[in-house]
Amino acid sequence: MNVIRMELAYNPFRFMNKIYWLFLCVALCSCKKEELLLNQKQGAKEITAFVFEEIGKYGGPSISSTNKIGNGVTDYVYSEDKQGFQVICFGNKMADFQKIFQPDFGIPAMAKTNAVGLSSFVYGSPKMPVVINCSLDWGMVNGTQREFTHLVVAKAGALN
């Protein structure tokens, strides 16, 4: 306590500056990180392998990812429930997702472009047990506006 009194007597502004920085550090460190998906988890494997493994789990065609060339994307978050799963990758990964789906699913049922290129696509038909939607979005992530690619795969029956 004597140290605080001496500091206050010597230079009160310097002491207040230290208090300000202490509170700022505590406030920044205790801020809650925003989650983009409910119950999101960090992806642990290359996205091509993850996506095809998950599609098979939800009734989609069992397509082996072992003969597929991965796109190297490993930084993603995902969330899943009994109806399907969602994946979010930061940045524009539309071309990467199109490359992994086109060989097995062909041309998308619907596709939309913008000035930059492909901005969304959908794979789905009455014969497919899953519906795949991939889109390019913008949103607030931890207080910063960021671009991200959002992939949603749902059981076809979940849409009824």
C-alpha positions as CSV (number, residue, x, y, z in Angstrom):
1,M,0.0,0.0,0.0
2,N,2.9,2.4,0.7
3,V,4.2,1.8,-2.8
4,I,0.8,3.0,-4.2
5,R,0.9,6.1,-2.0
6,M,4.5,6.9,-3.0
7,E,3.6,6.4,-6.7
8,L,0.5,8.7,-6.4
9,A,2.5,11.4,-4.6
10,Y,5.4,11.1,-7.1
11,N,3.4,11.1,-10.3
12,P,-0.4,10.6,-10.2
13,F,-0.8,10.6,-14.0
14,R,1.7,7.8,-14.4
15,F,-0.1,5.7,-11.8
16,M,-3.5,6.3,-13.5
17,N,-1.9,5.3,-16.8
18,K,-0.9,2.0,-15.3
19,I,-4.4,1.4,-14.0
20,Y,-5.9,2.3,-17.4
21,W,-3.6,-0.3,-19.2
22,L,-4.4,-2.9,-16.6
23,F,-8.1,-2.5,-17.0
24,L,-7.7,-2.5,-20.8
25,C,-5.8,-5.7,-20.8
26,V,-8.3,-7.4,-18.5
27,A,-11.2,-6.2,-20.7
28,L,-9.6,-7.4,-24.0
29,C,-8.6,-10.7,-22.6
30,S,-12.0,-11.4,-21.1
31,C,-14.0,-10.5,-24.3
32,K,-16.1,-13.4,-25.5
33,K,-15.2,-14.7,-28.9
34,E,-18.1,-14.7,-31.3
35,E,-19.0,-18.0,-32.8
36,L,-20.3,-18.1,-36.4
37,L,-22.1,-21.5,-35.9
38,L,-24.0,-22.9,-33.0
39,N,-21.7,-25.4,-31.1
40,Q,-18.9,-24.9,-33.6
41,K,-15.8,-27.0,-33.6
42,Q,-12.4,-26.4,-35.2
43,G,-11.7,-28.7,-38.2
44,A,-8.9,-31.2,-37.6
45,K,-8.3,-32.7,-41.1
46,E,-8.1,-31.5,-44.7
47,I,-11.5,-30.2,-45.8
48,T,-11.9,-32.5,-48.8
49,A,-11.6,-35.6,-46.7
50,F,-13.8,-34.1,-44.0
51,V,-16.6,-33.0,-46.4
52,F,-16.9,-36.4,-48.2
53,E,-16.7,-38.3,-44.9
54,E,-19.6,-36.2,-43.5
55,I,-21.7,-36.4,-46.7
56,G,-21.5,-40.2,-46.5
57,K,-22.6,-40.0,-42.8
58,Y,-25.7,-38.1,-43.7
59,G,-26.9,-40.5,-46.4
60,G,-25.1,-39.0,-49.4
61,P,-23.2,-41.1,-51.9
62,S,-20.2,-42.8,-50.3
63,I,-17.4,-41.2,-52.3
64,S,-13.9,-42.1,-51.2
65,S,-11.7,-39.0,-50.6
66,T,-8.6,-41.1,-50.9
67,N,-8.4,-40.7,-54.7
68,K,-9.2,-37.0,-54.5
69,I,-6.5,-34.3,-54.5
70,G,-7.0,-32.2,-51.4
71,N,-7.1,-28.4,-51.7
72,G,-5.0,-27.8,-48.6
73,V,-7.7,-26.0,-46.6
74,T,-7.4,-27.0,-43.0
75,D,-8.4,-23.8,-41.2
76,Y,-12.2,-24.1,-40.9
77,V,-15.0,-24.4,-38.3
78,Y,-17.9,-26.7,-38.5
79,S,-21.2,-27.6,-36.8
80,E,-23.4,-30.7,-37.2
81,D,-26.7,-32.0,-36.0
82,K,-29.0,-34.9,-37.1
83,Q,-30.1,-33.1,-40.2
84,G,-26.7,-32.2,-41.7
85,F,-23.6,-30.1,-41.2
86,Q,-22.2,-26.6,-41.9
87,V,-18.6,-25.5,-42.6
88,I,-17.2,-22.0,-42.6
89,C,-13.8,-21.2,-44.1
90,F,-12.4,-17.6,-44.0
91,G,-11.8,-16.0,-47.4
92,N,-13.2,-16.9,-50.8
93,K,-12.9,-20.7,-51.2
94,M,-15.7,-21.1,-53.8
95,A,-13.4,-22.4,-56.5
96,D,-11.9,-24.9,-54.0
97,F,-15.3,-26.3,-53.2
98,Q,-16.4,-26.3,-56.8
99,K,-13.3,-28.4,-57.7
100,I,-14.1,-31.0,-55.1
101,F,-17.8,-31.4,-56.0
102,Q,-17.8,-31.1,-59.8
103,P,-16.1,-34.4,-60.6
104,D,-18.7,-36.4,-58.6
105,F,-21.8,-34.3,-58.8
106,G,-21.4,-32.6,-62.2
107,I,-22.7,-29.1,-63.0
108,P,-24.6,-27.4,-60.1
109,A,-28.4,-27.3,-60.3
110,M,-28.1,-23.5,-59.6
111,A,-25.2,-21.2,-59.6
112,K,-24.8,-17.4,-59.1
113,T,-21.9,-15.2,-60.0
114,N,-20.8,-11.7,-59.1
115,A,-18.1,-9.3,-60.3
116,V,-15.4,-11.6,-58.6
117,G,-16.7,-14.9,-60.0
118,L,-18.8,-17.7,-58.5
119,S,-20.7,-16.5,-55.4
120,S,-23.0,-19.5,-54.7
121,F,-24.0,-22.9,-56.0
122,V,-26.4,-25.6,-55.2
123,Y,-26.3,-29.4,-55.8
124,G,-29.6,-31.2,-55.4
125,S,-32.0,-33.4,-57.2
126,P,-34.8,-35.8,-56.3
127,K,-32.3,-38.6,-56.7
128,M,-29.8,-37.1,-54.3
129,P,-30.3,-37.9,-50.6
130,V,-28.5,-34.7,-49.6
131,V,-28.6,-31.1,-50.7
132,I,-25.4,-29.1,-51.0
133,N,-25.4,-25.3,-50.8
134,C,-22.2,-23.2,-50.9
135,S,-22.1,-19.4,-50.8
136,L,-19.8,-16.5,-50.3
137,D,-20.8,-14.3,-47.4
138,W,-19.6,-11.3,-45.3
139,G,-20.2,-11.0,-41.6
140,M,-18.9,-9.6,-38.3
141,V,-16.3,-11.8,-36.7
142,N,-14.9,-10.7,-33.4
143,G,-15.8,-7.1,-34.3
144,T,-14.2,-7.1,-37.8
145,Q,-16.0,-7.4,-41.1
146,R,-14.7,-10.6,-42.9
147,E,-15.4,-12.6,-46.0
148,F,-16.1,-16.3,-45.6
149,T,-17.3,-19.3,-47.5
150,H,-20.3,-21.1,-46.0
151,L,-21.0,-24.7,-47.0
152,V,-24.3,-26.3,-45.8
153,V,-25.1,-30.0,-46.5
154,A,-28.5,-31.2,-45.3
155,K,-30.5,-34.4,-45.7
156,A,-33.0,-33.9,-48.5
157,G,-35.9,-34.8,-46.1
158,A,-34.8,-32.0,-43.7
159,L,-36.1,-29.5,-46.2
160,N,-39.7,-30.7,-46.2
